[in-house]
Each structure stands twice: as C-alpha cells, then as structure tokens.
Amino acid sequence: MDIFPGQQITASDFAASDTTSVDSQITGTQRAFSLAMDQVHGSLSQVQVGDSVDVYSSVGGVVRLFAPNVKVLTIPAVPGPSGGSNLILRIETGEAAKWLYAADNTQLIFVLRPV
C-alpha cells in the first residue's frame, strides 16, 4: 500500500481484507495445521470448510478419540497430476507436536459433528 503525504491512515488500512483467509481465522495460541488427506479416513467426502469434526486415531487396531471438535479452516487443492488435497485445521500451539506425531505414525479418522 502506498502512503502519500498528508494521507490519513485508518484502522481499516491494517485489517485483513479477506475474512476467509486462514490467518484471519486463527488468534492467540491457535495455529493452522495442514494435514495431507491421504493420511486421513472417515467422512472426508462430506467434510467442508467451516465444519467441526472429531478426530480419532487408530494404532494397531486400537481406535481412540484423538481430538474432539476440531474446526476445518480450508481444504486447498494440491496442484499437480496426482491431484489430492490437504485439510487445514485449527489447533492449539501446545498440540502441534501431538498432531505431527499422529500424522506420521497413526491413521486418523474424521467423524463429522452436528452443525
């Protein structure tokens, strides 16, 4: 943005112009976590931006609730011949290591919550 001599700057000049952008949907200790959809199972065909999901993890045939009520921020398409997609989820900073480990070492299952 260009600022010209004598121009008045307002708070709106510093506000995000796109309220659907990922960084405008997180605050404070929240973080946006990207998860490849090929690592995820469950109700994916029905998951949409803005949905809340319960995430279960499966290790060695044992399934347990991993994270309840997780908000789906966006589902960007991955460019390239294989297509595919990621889920970008809203999580807390303190949970990031747990999510990273689970994404690499478990099967994650998404279950839609009521609207």
Rosetta constraint file for C-alpha pairs under 8 A:
AtomPair CA 3 CA 7 HARMONIC 6.57 0.50
AtomPair CA 9 CA 13 HARMONIC 6.53 0.50
AtomPair CA 10 CA 14 HARMONIC 7.56 0.50
AtomPair CA 11 CA 15 HARMONIC 6.67 0.50
AtomPair CA 16 CA 24 HARMONIC 6.85 0.50
AtomPair CA 18 CA 24 HARMONIC 7.51 0.50
AtomPair CA 19 CA 24 HARMONIC 5.71 0.50
AtomPair CA 19 CA 25 HARMONIC 7.29 0.50
AtomPair CA 20 CA 24 HARMONIC 6.71 0.50
AtomPair CA 20 CA 25 HARMONIC 6.98 0.50
AtomPair CA 21 CA 25 HARMONIC 6.79 0.50
AtomPair CA 22 CA 26 HARMONIC 6.98 0.50
AtomPair CA 22 CA 32 HARMONIC 7.13 0.50
AtomPair CA 22 CA 73 HARMONIC 6.36 0.50
AtomPair CA 22 CA 74 HARMONIC 7.19 0.50
AtomPair CA 23 CA 32 HARMONIC 7.73 0.50
AtomPair CA 25 CA 73 HARMONIC 7.22 0.50
AtomPair CA 26 CA 30 HARMONIC 5.46 0.50
AtomPair CA 26 CA 31 HARMONIC 6.31 0.50
AtomPair CA 26 CA 32 HARMONIC 7.17 0.50
AtomPair CA 26 CA 90 HARMONIC 7.01 0.50
AtomPair CA 27 CA 31 HARMONIC 7.76 0.50
AtomPair CA 29 CA 92 HARMONIC 5.72 0.50
AtomPair CA 29 CA 93 HARMONIC 5.53 0.50
AtomPair CA 30 CA 90 HARMONIC 6.44 0.50
AtomPair CA 30 CA 91 HARMONIC 5.56 0.50
AtomPair CA 30 CA 92 HARMONIC 4.44 0.50
AtomPair CA 30 CA 93 HARMONIC 5.83 0.50
AtomPair CA 31 CA 90 HARMONIC 5.75 0.50
AtomPair CA 31 CA 91 HARMONIC 5.35 0.50
AtomPair CA 31 CA 92 HARMONIC 5.75 0.50
AtomPair CA 31 CA 93 HARMONIC 5.87 0.50
AtomPair CA 32 CA 73 HARMONIC 7.75 0.50
AtomPair CA 32 CA 88 HARMONIC 6.04 0.50
AtomPair CA 32 CA 89 HARMONIC 5.52 0.50
AtomPair CA 32 CA 90 HARMONIC 4.93 0.50
AtomPair CA 32 CA 91 HARMONIC 6.37 0.50
AtomPair CA 33 CA 87 HARMONIC 7.96 0.50
AtomPair CA 33 CA 88 HARMONIC 5.31 0.50
AtomPair CA 33 CA 89 HARMONIC 5.09 0.50
AtomPair CA 33 CA 90 HARMONIC 6.35 0.50
AtomPair CA 33 CA 91 HARMONIC 6.69 0.50
AtomPair CA 33 CA 96 HARMONIC 7.64 0.50
AtomPair CA 34 CA 86 HARMONIC 6.23 0.50
AtomPair CA 34 CA 87 HARMONIC 5.64 0.50
AtomPair CA 34 CA 88 HARMONIC 4.35 0.50
AtomPair CA 34 CA 89 HARMONIC 6.42 0.50
AtomPair CA 35 CA 39 HARMONIC 7.44 0.50
AtomPair CA 35 CA 86 HARMONIC 5.37 0.50
AtomPair CA 35 CA 87 HARMONIC 5.17 0.50
AtomPair CA 35 CA 88 HARMONIC 6.27 0.50
AtomPair CA 35 CA 89 HARMONIC 7.72 0.50
AtomPair CA 35 CA 103 HARMONIC 7.14 0.50
AtomPair CA 36 CA 40 HARMONIC 7.24 0.50
AtomPair CA 36 CA 85 HARMONIC 6.41 0.50
AtomPair CA 36 CA 86 HARMONIC 4.40 0.50
AtomPair CA 36 CA 87 HARMONIC 6.40 0.50
AtomPair CA 37 CA 41 HARMONIC 7.78 0.50
AtomPair CA 37 CA 84 HARMONIC 7.18 0.50
AtomPair CA 37 CA 85 HARMONIC 5.78 0.50
AtomPair CA 37 CA 86 HARMONIC 5.13 0.50
AtomPair CA 37 CA 87 HARMONIC 6.38 0.50
AtomPair CA 38 CA 84 HARMONIC 7.76 0.50
AtomPair CA 39 CA 103 HARMONIC 6.72 0.50
AtomPair CA 39 CA 107 HARMONIC 6.37 0.50
AtomPair CA 39 CA 108 HARMONIC 6.59 0.50
AtomPair CA 40 CA 44 HARMONIC 7.93 0.50
AtomPair CA 40 CA 107 HARMONIC 6.45 0.50
AtomPair CA 40 CA 108 HARMONIC 4.88 0.50
AtomPair CA 40 CA 109 HARMONIC 5.65 0.50
AtomPair CA 40 CA 110 HARMONIC 7.02 0.50
AtomPair CA 41 CA 107 HARMONIC 7.40 0.50
AtomPair CA 41 CA 108 HARMONIC 6.08 0.50
AtomPair CA 41 CA 109 HARMONIC 4.51 0.50
AtomPair CA 41 CA 110 HARMONIC 6.09 0.50
AtomPair CA 42 CA 109 HARMONIC 4.93 0.50
AtomPair CA 42 CA 110 HARMONIC 4.77 0.50
AtomPair CA 42 CA 111 HARMONIC 6.10 0.50
AtomPair CA 43 CA 47 HARMONIC 6.44 0.50
AtomPair CA 43 CA 110 HARMONIC 5.91 0.50
AtomPair CA 43 CA 111 HARMONIC 5.86 0.50
AtomPair CA 43 CA 112 HARMONIC 6.64 0.50
AtomPair CA 44 CA 110 HARMONIC 6.99 0.50
AtomPair CA 47 CA 51 HARMONIC 6.52 0.50
AtomPair CA 47 CA 112 HARMONIC 7.08 0.50
AtomPair CA 48 CA 72 HARMONIC 7.25 0.50
AtomPair CA 48 CA 74 HARMONIC 7.81 0.50
AtomPair CA 48 CA 75 HARMONIC 7.53 0.50
AtomPair CA 49 CA 72 HARMONIC 5.45 0.50
AtomPair CA 49 CA 73 HARMONIC 5.61 0.50
AtomPair CA 49 CA 74 HARMONIC 5.04 0.50
AtomPair CA 49 CA 75 HARMONIC 6.53 0.50
AtomPair CA 50 CA 71 HARMONIC 6.35 0.50
AtomPair CA 50 CA 72 HARMONIC 5.33 0.50
AtomPair CA 50 CA 73 HARMONIC 5.85 0.50
AtomPair CA 50 CA 74 HARMONIC 7.48 0.50
AtomPair CA 51 CA 71 HARMONIC 5.91 0.50
AtomPair CA 51 CA 72 HARMONIC 5.48 0.50
AtomPair CA 51 CA 112 HARMONIC 7.46 0.50
AtomPair CA 51 CA 113 HARMONIC 7.62 0.50
AtomPair CA 51 CA 115 HARMONIC 7.35 0.50
AtomPair CA 52 CA 69 HARMONIC 5.38 0.50
AtomPair CA 52 CA 70 HARMONIC 5.19 0.50
AtomPair CA 52 CA 71 HARMONIC 4.45 0.50
AtomPair CA 52 CA 72 HARMONIC 6.14 0.50
AtomPair CA 52 CA 112 HARMONIC 6.52 0.50
AtomPair CA 52 CA 113 HARMONIC 5.74 0.50
AtomPair CA 52 CA 114 HARMONIC 7.88 0.50
AtomPair CA 52 CA 115 HARMONIC 7.75 0.50
AtomPair CA 53 CA 68 HARMONIC 6.81 0.50
AtomPair CA 53 CA 69 HARMONIC 5.22 0.50
AtomPair CA 53 CA 70 HARMONIC 5.18 0.50
AtomPair CA 53 CA 71 HARMONIC 6.55 0.50
AtomPair CA 53 CA 72 HARMONIC 7.56 0.50
AtomPair CA 53 CA 110 HARMONIC 6.15 0.50
AtomPair CA 53 CA 111 HARMONIC 5.46 0.50
AtomPair CA 53 CA 112 HARMONIC 4.58 0.50
AtomPair CA 53 CA 113 HARMONIC 5.23 0.50
AtomPair CA 54 CA 65 HARMONIC 7.39 0.50
AtomPair CA 54 CA 66 HARMONIC 7.79 0.50
AtomPair CA 54 CA 67 HARMONIC 5.99 0.50
AtomPair CA 54 CA 68 HARMONIC 4.32 0.50
AtomPair CA 54 CA 69 HARMONIC 5.18 0.50
AtomPair CA 54 CA 70 HARMONIC 6.22 0.50
AtomPair CA 54 CA 110 HARMONIC 5.92 0.50
AtomPair CA 54 CA 111 HARMONIC 5.18 0.50
AtomPair CA 54 CA 112 HARMONIC 6.42 0.50
AtomPair CA 54 CA 113 HARMONIC 6.70 0.50
AtomPair CA 55 CA 65 HARMONIC 6.24 0.50
AtomPair CA 55 CA 66 HARMONIC 5.47 0.50
AtomPair CA 55 CA 67 HARMONIC 5.08 0.50
AtomPair CA 55 CA 68 HARMONIC 6.07 0.50
AtomPair CA 55 CA 69 HARMONIC 7.90 0.50
AtomPair CA 55 CA 70 HARMONIC 7.41 0.50
AtomPair CA 55 CA 108 HARMONIC 6.53 0.50
AtomPair CA 55 CA 109 HARMONIC 5.61 0.50
AtomPair CA 55 CA 110 HARMONIC 4.80 0.50
AtomPair CA 55 CA 111 HARMONIC 6.36 0.50
AtomPair CA 56 CA 63 HARMONIC 6.53 0.50
AtomPair CA 56 CA 64 HARMONIC 5.44 0.50
AtomPair CA 56 CA 65 HARMONIC 4.33 0.50
AtomPair CA 56 CA 66 HARMONIC 4.71 0.50
AtomPair CA 56 CA 67 HARMONIC 6.76 0.50
AtomPair CA 56 CA 108 HARMONIC 5.68 0.50
AtomPair CA 56 CA 109 HARMONIC 4.99 0.50
AtomPair CA 56 CA 110 HARMONIC 6.48 0.50
AtomPair CA 56 CA 111 HARMONIC 7.83 0.50
AtomPair CA 57 CA 63 HARMONIC 5.57 0.50
AtomPair CA 57 CA 64 HARMONIC 5.62 0.50
AtomPair CA 57 CA 65 HARMONIC 6.43 0.50
AtomPair CA 57 CA 66 HARMONIC 5.60 0.50
AtomPair CA 57 CA 102 HARMONIC 7.43 0.50
AtomPair CA 57 CA 106 HARMONIC 6.16 0.50
AtomPair CA 57 CA 107 HARMONIC 5.59 0.50
AtomPair CA 57 CA 108 HARMONIC 4.61 0.50
AtomPair CA 57 CA 109 HARMONIC 6.13 0.50
AtomPair CA 58 CA 62 HARMONIC 5.41 0.50
AtomPair CA 58 CA 63 HARMONIC 4.32 0.50
AtomPair CA 58 CA 64 HARMONIC 6.67 0.50
AtomPair CA 58 CA 106 HARMONIC 5.82 0.50
AtomPair CA 58 CA 107 HARMONIC 5.10 0.50
AtomPair CA 58 CA 108 HARMONIC 6.43 0.50
AtomPair CA 58 CA 109 HARMONIC 7.64 0.50
AtomPair CA 59 CA 63 HARMONIC 6.64 0.50
AtomPair CA 59 CA 106 HARMONIC 5.54 0.50
AtomPair CA 59 CA 107 HARMONIC 6.78 0.50
AtomPair CA 69 CA 113 HARMONIC 7.35 0.50
AtomPair CA 70 CA 89 HARMONIC 6.79 0.50
AtomPair CA 70 CA 90 HARMONIC 6.49 0.50
AtomPair CA 70 CA 91 HARMONIC 7.09 0.50
AtomPair CA 71 CA 89 HARMONIC 5.76 0.50
AtomPair CA 71 CA 90 HARMONIC 5.45 0.50
AtomPair CA 71 CA 91 HARMONIC 7.96 0.50
AtomPair CA 72 CA 87 HARMONIC 6.89 0.50
AtomPair CA 72 CA 88 HARMONIC 6.07 0.50
AtomPair CA 72 CA 89 HARMONIC 4.69 0.50
AtomPair CA 72 CA 90 HARMONIC 6.54 0.50
AtomPair CA 73 CA 87 HARMONIC 7.69 0.50
AtomPair CA 73 CA 88 HARMONIC 5.48 0.50
AtomPair CA 73 CA 89 HARMONIC 5.41 0.50
AtomPair CA 73 CA 90 HARMONIC 6.43 0.50
AtomPair CA 74 CA 87 HARMONIC 6.24 0.50
AtomPair CA 74 CA 88 HARMONIC 5.28 0.50
AtomPair CA 74 CA 89 HARMONIC 7.36 0.50
AtomPair CA 75 CA 85 HARMONIC 6.61 0.50
AtomPair CA 75 CA 86 HARMONIC 5.68 0.50
AtomPair CA 75 CA 87 HARMONIC 4.78 0.50
AtomPair CA 75 CA 88 HARMONIC 6.16 0.50
AtomPair CA 76 CA 85 HARMONIC 5.98 0.50
AtomPair CA 76 CA 86 HARMONIC 6.01 0.50
AtomPair CA 76 CA 87 HARMONIC 7.11 0.50
AtomPair CA 76 CA 88 HARMONIC 7.95 0.50
AtomPair CA 77 CA 83 HARMONIC 7.01 0.50
AtomPair CA 77 CA 84 HARMONIC 6.24 0.50
AtomPair CA 77 CA 85 HARMONIC 4.53 0.50
AtomPair CA 77 CA 86 HARMONIC 6.78 0.50
AtomPair CA 78 CA 83 HARMONIC 5.65 0.50
AtomPair CA 78 CA 84 HARMONIC 5.49 0.50
AtomPair CA 78 CA 85 HARMONIC 5.00 0.50
AtomPair CA 78 CA 86 HARMONIC 7.10 0.50
AtomPair CA 79 CA 83 HARMONIC 5.88 0.50
AtomPair CA 79 CA 84 HARMONIC 7.83 0.50
AtomPair CA 91 CA 95 HARMONIC 6.70 0.50
AtomPair CA 91 CA 96 HARMONIC 7.20 0.50
AtomPair CA 92 CA 96 HARMONIC 6.85 0.50
AtomPair CA 95 CA 99 HARMONIC 6.30 0.50
AtomPair CA 96 CA 100 HARMONIC 6.14 0.50
AtomPair CA 97 CA 101 HARMONIC 6.15 0.50
AtomPair CA 98 CA 102 HARMONIC 6.15 0.50
AtomPair CA 99 CA 103 HARMONIC 6.00 0.50
AtomPair CA 100 CA 104 HARMONIC 6.46 0.50
AtomPair CA 101 CA 105 HARMONIC 5.95 0.50
AtomPair CA 101 CA 106 HARMONIC 7.90 0.50
AtomPair CA 102 CA 106 HARMONIC 5.07 0.50
AtomPair CA 102 CA 107 HARMONIC 7.44 0.50
AtomPair CA 102 CA 108 HARMONIC 7.44 0.50
AtomPair CA 103 CA 107 HARMONIC 7.29 0.50
AtomPair CA 103 CA 108 HARMONIC 7.20 0.50
